[in-house]
Amino acid sequence: MPRTTAQRTAALAAAAVSPLLLGLWAAEPAQAHGAPTNPVSRVFACSPEGGADARTAACRAAVDANGTSFAAWDNLRVANVNGRDRQTIPDGQLCSGGLSAYQGLDLARADWPSTRLSPGGTLRMTYASTIAHTGTFKLYLTKPGYDPSKPLTWSDLPASPFAEVKDPALTNGAYHLTAKLPADRTGRQMLYTIWQNSSTPDTYYSCSDVVFPQAATQSAPEKAPTTKAPASATPRASASAPPSPSSAGPSASTASGAVPAQAGASGPESTPVASTTAAGSGPSAPMLAGGAAAVLVLTGGAALVVRLRRR
């Protein structure tokens, strides 16, 4: 049965479209990747799915510098790096992976949407992904003294990651990574994540701005001498004045038994010591003895006179 003109047109259109559809279908798995959503990465925060973060001044500036939105927040990847990250990604372009389509992410500013972390605490990262891949996540944290107002360079990162996680399971659309954070970071830092696939030739890069509490001020050690001053002033005052029983504390008398005896003998408060002297040994005893002797002498003399008169 001969085809009508409409049937021939439809067949030609299907033949032309089918290769395109097949190409898109085959390419679909390569377009499904991921990025950290917690701690939030710059690319996700500034994407149409970033919510309030996408409306911040930093994200608006990033989109302006980029020339387009970050709708493809899950596709920041570079092929065939094979672990040569520092040789492949230029300094100052670590957040964009050196890709012009993400160049707005490299803006050096200190007001990017950030996540608060605790030094020495546990990092629980959620890395959203639409298709599971095998590979290794490498987590870096900028060195102490990192300056967010300058472009991020490889020298800002330690030579080795503080954590590596290999082949985690994809659960509910995300990889969940757990690691212990370094304990010596304060202020604003950069959490840099490298995900090197083993099931594809791609490596993914992401920057997550994080903030640690500032170090405690040095006022506490300075207050310690102030609180001890009244106690230390007392020994200095007693050292300049002659020792007295009123200044000698219980610890002094415990340390040496001679201290209270000397204090009682030389100080004006020696009366309690003198009152402990036994009766009969005080100054009134000689007076009593002398009086008794005088009475005896007088009595004996009177008796002798009486005897002489009788003769």
C-alpha positions in Angstrom: 0.0 0.0 0.0 1.6 3.3 -1.1 2.3 5.8 1.7 0.6 9.1 1.7 2.5 12.3 1.8 1.7 12.7 5.6 3.0 9.2 6.3 6.2 9.9 4.4 6.8 13.2 6.2 6.3 11.5 9.6 8.7 8.7 8.8 11.4 11.2 7.7 10.9 13.2 10.8 11.2 10.1 13.1 14.3 9.1 11.3 15.9 12.5 11.8 14.9 12.7 15.5 15.7 9.2 16.6 19.5 9.5 16.5 19.3 12.7 18.5 17.0 11.1 21.2 19.3 8.1 21.4 22.3 10.4 21.8 20.6 12.3 24.6 19.5 9.1 26.3 23.0 7.6 26.1 24.5 10.9 27.5 22.1 11.1 30.4 24.1 9.0 32.9 27.2 11.2 32.3 25.1 14.2 33.2 24.0 12.9 36.5 26.5 13.7 39.2 26.5 15.6 42.5 27.8 18.2 44.9 27.8 18.8 48.7 24.5 20.2 50.1 25.7 20.1 53.7 28.0 21.8 54.4 26.5 23.7 51.5 28.8 24.1 48.5 29.0 27.3 46.5 27.6 25.8 43.4 24.5 24.4 45.1 23.9 27.5 47.3 23.9 29.7 44.2 21.8 27.4 42.0 18.1 27.8 41.5 17.6 25.2 44.2 19.7 27.1 46.7 16.7 28.9 48.2 17.5 31.9 50.3 21.3 31.3 49.8 20.8 32.0 46.1 19.6 35.5 46.8 22.6 36.5 48.8 25.0 39.2 47.5 27.8 36.7 47.0 25.6 34.4 44.9 24.2 37.3 42.8 27.7 38.4 42.1 28.8 34.9 41.2 25.9 34.5 38.7 26.8 38.0 37.2 30.4 37.0 36.9 29.4 33.6 35.4 27.1 35.1 32.9 24.5 32.4 33.6 22.9 30.5 36.5 24.3 27.4 38.1 21.4 25.2 37.1 23.8 22.4 36.4 25.1 22.4 40.0 25.7 18.6 39.8 28.0 18.7 36.8 31.2 20.5 37.9 33.6 17.8 36.7 36.8 17.5 34.8 37.7 14.4 32.8 40.9 12.4 32.8 42.6 14.1 35.8 43.7 10.8 37.2 44.8 12.2 40.6 46.8 15.0 39.1 44.6 17.7 40.6 47.3 20.2 41.5 48.8 19.9 38.0 45.5 20.2 36.3 43.4 22.8 38.2 45.1 26.3 38.2 45.6 28.3 41.4 42.7 30.7 41.9 40.3 28.4 40.0 39.9 25.6 42.5 36.2 26.2 43.1 35.3 26.3 39.4 37.6 23.3 38.6 39.1 25.6 35.9 35.8 25.5 34.0 34.7 28.8 32.5 31.0 27.7 32.9 31.6 28.0 36.7 34.1 30.8 36.9 31.8 32.9 39.2 32.5 30.4 42.0 36.1 31.6 42.2 35.2 35.1 43.5 37.4 36.0 46.5 35.0 37.3 49.2 34.1 36.6 52.8 30.3 36.6 52.6 29.6 33.3 50.8 26.8 31.2 52.3 28.5 29.2 55.0 28.0 26.3 57.5 29.1 26.5 61.1 31.3 23.7 62.3 33.1 22.8 65.6 36.9 22.4 65.7 37.8 18.8 66.5 34.1 17.8 66.0 32.5 15.4 63.7 31.8 16.4 60.1 28.7 14.8 58.6 28.6 15.6 54.9 25.7 15.1 52.6 26.8 14.9 49.1 23.8 14.8 46.8 24.0 12.6 43.7 21.5 11.4 41.1 23.4 8.3 40.0 25.7 6.1 42.0 29.4 6.0 41.1 32.3 4.3 42.7 35.2 6.4 43.7 37.1 8.1 46.6 36.2 11.4 48.3 39.1 13.4 49.6 38.4 16.2 52.1 40.7 19.1 52.7 40.4 22.0 55.1 42.4 25.2 54.5 45.4 25.8 56.7 45.2 28.1 59.8 45.5 31.7 58.7 43.6 31.2 55.5 42.4 34.5 54.1 39.0 34.3 52.3 39.4 37.7 50.7 42.1 36.2 48.5 41.7 33.6 45.7 42.0 30.0 46.9 45.2 28.4 45.9 46.7 24.9 46.4 49.2 26.3 48.9 46.2 27.2 51.1 45.5 23.5 51.5 47.5 20.9 53.3 49.4 18.4 51.2 47.2 15.5 52.4 43.4 15.4 53.1 42.2 15.1 56.6 39.9 12.4 55.5 39.3 9.9 52.7 36.1 7.9 52.1 36.1 5.2 49.4 33.0 3.8 47.7 30.3 5.0 50.2 26.8 3.8 49.5 24.3 6.1 47.8 21.3 6.4 50.2 18.2 8.4 49.5 19.9 10.3 46.7 23.0 11.2 48.6 26.4 10.0 49.9 26.7 10.5 53.7 30.3 11.0 54.8 31.5 11.1 58.4 35.0 12.4 59.4 36.7 14.0 62.4 37.6 17.6 61.8 41.0 19.1 62.7 41.0 20.9 66.1 43.1 23.9 65.3 40.9 25.9 62.9 39.1 29.1 63.7 37.1 31.6 61.8 36.2 31.3 58.2 37.7 28.3 56.3 37.2 26.4 53.1 36.2 22.8 53.0 37.5 21.5 49.6 36.1 18.2 48.4 37.6 16.2 45.5 35.6 13.2 44.3 37.7 11.0 42.0 35.5 8.5 40.2 36.7 5.0 39.5 33.6 4.0 37.5 34.0 7.1 35.2 37.1 9.1 34.1 35.7 12.2 35.8 36.8 14.1 39.0 34.4 16.5 40.7 35.5 19.6 42.7 33.5 21.6 45.2 34.1 24.5 47.7 32.1 24.7 50.9 32.6 27.8 53.0 32.6 26.9 56.7 33.0 28.9 59.9 34.6 27.8 63.2 34.2 29.6 66.5 37.0 32.1 67.1 39.7 31.2 69.6 39.1 32.2 73.3 40.5 35.6 74.2 43.6 35.9 76.3 41.8 37.9 79.1 41.3 34.8 81.3 45.0 34.3 82.0 45.4 38.0 82.7 42.7 37.9 85.3 44.4 35.1 87.3 47.0 37.4 88.9 44.3 39.9 89.7 42.3 37.4 91.7 45.4 36.2 93.5 46.7 39.7 94.4 44.9 40.1 97.7 46.3 36.7 98.9 49.8 37.5 97.7 49.7 41.0 99.2 49.4 39.7 102.7 52.7 37.8 102.8 54.5 40.8 101.3 53.2 43.0 104.1 54.0 40.6 106.9 57.5 40.2 105.5 58.3 43.9 105.8 57.0 44.1 109.4 58.4 42.3 112.4 56.6 39.0 113.2 54.0 39.1 115.9 51.5 36.6 117.3 48.7 38.4 115.6 50.3 37.9 112.1 51.3 34.3 112.7 48.7 32.0 111.2 47.8 28.5 112.1 50.1 27.1 109.5 53.1 28.9 111.1 52.5 27.4 114.5 52.0 24.0 112.9 55.3 24.2 111.0 57.4 25.0 114.1 56.4 24.6 117.8 58.9 27.4 118.7 56.9 30.1 116.9 54.1 30.5 119.5 56.6 30.3 122.4 58.7 33.1 121.0 55.7 35.1 120.2 54.5 34.8 123.7 57.8 35.8 125.3 58.6 38.8 123.1 55.2 40.2 122.2 52.8 42.3 124.2 50.4 39.5 124.3 52.6 37.3 126.6 50.0 37.3 129.5 48.4 34.0 128.4 51.8 32.3 128.5 52.6 33.7 132.0 49.2 32.6 133.4 50.2 29.0 132.8 52.9 29.2 135.5 52.3 26.9 138.5 51.1 28.4 141.9 53.9 29.1 144.4 56.5 30.0 142.0 55.3 33.5 141.4 56.7 36.7 143.1 54.2 36.6 146.1 55.8 33.4 147.6 59.0 35.1 149.2 56.8 37.8 150.8 54.8 35.2 152.7 57.9 33.3 153.8 59.5 36.5 155.3 56.4 37.5 157.2 56.2 34.1 158.9 59.8 34.3 160.0 59.3 37.7 161.6 56.3 36.4 163.6 58.4 33.6 165.0 61.2 35.9 166.0 58.9 38.3 167.8 57.2 35.4 169.6 60.5 33.9 170.8 61.8 37.2 172.1 58.7 37.8 174.1 59.0 34.4 175.7 62.6 35.0 176.7 61.8 38.3 178.3 59.1 36.6 180.4 61.5 34.0 181.6 64.2 36.5 182.6 61.7 38.5 184.7 60.6 35.4 186.6 64.2 34.8 187.8 
